[in-house]
Amino acid sequence: MTFLRSLWNDEQGQDLIEYTLLMAFVALASAALFIGAGGSVKGIWSATNSQLTAANSAAS
């Protein structure tokens, strides 16, 4: 019983776990932002492609 109590009260390694959880949260949040921004980037590339195609047709 004393071993379990000392194991429960031991805080060594707690910081490592907290930083790991924080890093995982930041990684997931970043991934969500990149996925959400994918549609915007696709729209920008489509508009740019359309304008370049129109400019190429007008120049020919």
Secondary structure, 3 states (H helix, E strand, C coil): CHHHHHHHHCCCCHHHHHHHHHHHHHHHHHHHHHHHHHHHHHHHHHHHHHHHHHHHHHHC
